[in-house]
């Protein structure tokens, strides 16, 4: 099949899956949230897809491989199947590997927000989550001279659902930072948990997931290069 048909196949095949969740260790229903693909030098194509486990709500990254017919001059892909699976999570204690995927200044702001959250300093926590968001946007190329609303809206590389999450973080952060007619809006623990959930998802999509995909891609390309070198030697 060609790339267009491979894409259609993935779109139809992954709408509704039953799989083993690496987080809750159960066989569950997972729903597709987002996907993309990468074409290798040898013609193989890897699709990577983000799922959400319906019971535990955590994210899973899976890769699906199509292999190019090496004897064909045109795109002729054979479905190989699911290949790799990665738990994608962002908890109060980041793994060393995931921490490396988040820019240093963003991570500092995020960790300070978590410290505030741990002692129920709700306004301070939301303010620091907002700061972590803005630091992230600057890392992604936003103009530092415009306000946060414009910084979010101007980044065309961000899908609309991620922009919506970013605006929610901004709103909660404003409640903790700016006084209004009723003085500072009261922020409870549920509000903090909600903005924490938003910023976690935001980091997963813009920093952690792309780096995991990039690492997987590099491993595959190294394997392909090694196989090609061995083939040339024989």
Protein Blocks (a to p, Z undefined) as FASTA:
>chain_A
ZZklmmmmmmmmmmpccdddfklopacddddfbdcddddfkopacdddddddfklopacd
ddddddddfkbcbdcdddfbjfbdcdddddfbdcfklmmmpcfklmmmmmmmmmmmmnop
aklmmmmmmmmmmmmmmmnopafkbcfklmmmmmmkbcfklmmmmmmmmmmmmmmmmccf
klpadddfklmmmmmmmmmmmmmmmmmmmmmmmmmmmmmmmmmmmmmmmmmmZZ
